[in-house]
Amino acid sequence: MNVRRTLVATVAAAAAVLTLAAPAQAELVVIHDGADATASTTDIRKVRIDHGSKRLNVRVNFPDLREQAQAGLAIYVDTDGSRRGPEYALFTPLFSGGDYALLEMDGWNSGERVACRYTAEFDWAGDQVRFRGARGCFDKPDELRVGMRMRDEADPSHPVTDWLLGRREFTRWLTSGDAA
């Protein structure tokens, strides 16, 4: 009988510890951005941001992503709310053959290239760009927020700019799942 009580007490204690020590969940947000830059085929329409325990994943959907275009995208990553502007930004052309780069930022001014593991992948048929960056690229913040700007210069006399959420605005803070 004592063995049964000991076993029940041990299982109950283990369940209590597991319940109390459960890690925070990584956060995911999906933002639908209306047709507010319709003069461009790269109007930002839908953004999915997943701040996981190992990486930041951002997927951006457009109405008609083309391999031949004159547009570019900046994905801004803010890790410190006490400082003005983002600390990092991925700059990528929205056409085939260009090069993308993750840079440190000083406010809204770009700085040095970040040496870390990140990719930008283009799905021309699916009209989307996927960015993946290891959390170490951003100094492994417990929380971050994302802003975004598309600029299309197909007609240089009338460039089209589209900000996700609004000019120099960010999403809400997203937890990585590592915050204790």
N, C-alpha and C positions, 0 to 999 in steps of 0.2 A: 504494500500500500504506500509506503514511503517513497518507493521508486516512482510510482505514478504521480504523486504530488510533486516530487522534484522535477520530473519531466514536464509536467504542466506548468510549473513555476518558471522553468527555464525557457520554454516556448513563449510564455506570456512576456517575460522580460526581454527576450530577443525581439519580439514583435513591437514592444514599446520603444526600444532603442531604434529600430528601423523606421518607425513612424516619426520619431522626433528628429532623426538625422537625415531625412529624405532631402536630396539636393533640390535646389531651385530648378525650374524648367527653363530651357532655352526659349527665347521669345521669337515669334514669327508674326509679321504684319503684312497684310495685303492691302494695297492702296489702288483704287480705281481713279484715274485722272481723266476727266472728261476731254472731249474733243475741243481743246482750247487753243491749239496751234495747227489748225486744219490746212494751212498753206504749206505744211511740210508733211512728207510721207513718214517722217520720224517723230511725229507728235507722240510724247510719252502718254501711254494709255493705261497700262497696268504695271505695278511694281510689287514684287514679292521679296521681302527682306527677312532672312533667317539668321539671327545672331546666335550661333550654336557654341558648344563648349570647345570646339576645335577650329571652327572657321566662320567667316562671315560670307553668306551667300546672298547675292542680289540678282534677281531676274527682272528684266525690263522688256515689256511688250510694246510694239509699235504697229500702226496700221499697215505699213508696207516697207519693211527694211530691205534696201536694195544694195547690191554689191557695188554699184556705181552711184555715188551720191557726193554731196558736199557738206555733210553734217558731222557733228561731233557730240560726245556725251561726257559730262563730268559727274562722277559719283563722289559726293563729299561725305567724309566720315568724321563726326565730332565725338571726341572721347572725353572732353573736359569742358563742362558747362560754365566754369568760372572764366574761361578765356573766350575772347570774341572770335567767331568763325570756326571752321573745321581744323583738325590737326593733320588730316590726310585727304587726298583726292586721287581717284583713278580718272585719268584722261584717256579717252579712246575715240578714234574716228568711227563713224557709223558707215563704213564702206570697206571693201576688200583691199588688202595690201598695205594698210596703214599699221602703225605701231602704237601700242598702248603703254602707259606707264603709271605706276603708283608713286605719288610724290608726297613729301612732307609739306605741310602748309603752315604759313604764319598769318593767321587771320584768313583773309581771302586771297593772299598772295602765295604762289607756288614756290617751293624750295627744292631741296635735293631729292633725287630718286631714292626710293626705299628698296633695300636689298632684302627680299624675303620671297616666300612662295605664294604666288598669286597667278590667276589666269583670267582672261576675258575670252569667251567663246561666242561665236556668231552662228545663229541658226537662221539662215536666210529664208528657208521655206516656212519656218515657224514664226518669222518676224520678231525675233527676240535676241537679246544679248544676255549672257550669264557671266557674272563676275564672282570669282571665288578667291578669298584671301585668308590665309592662316591668321588666327588671332594674334600671333606674334608680330605680324606686320603692323599692328596697331597698339603694341605694348600690352596685349592681353587685358583690355579693360573689362570690368564687371558689367558696365553698361556703355552703350553707344547709341548714337542716333544718326540718321542718314538724310542728306539732302541731295538734290539732283537738278542738273540743267542740261538741256539739249539746245544746240545752236545749229541752224541750217542756213548755209550761205549759197544755196543753189542760184539765187538771184542776189548778187552782192549789193544791189541798190535797195533791197528790202529783206535783210536777214530776218529769220524767224527764231525767236527764243522761247523756250518752254521750260518753266520751273515746276518741279513736282511740289505741290502744296502752295507755293508762292515764292517770290523772290527771296533768296537766302533763308528759307525756312527749312526746318528739319522735322523728321518724324518724332514721335514720342520716344523716350528713352527705352531701349530694348536690353533686357538682361541676358547674359550669356548662359546662365545655368550654373556658372561657377561661383556666383556671389554667395557668400555665407551669411 
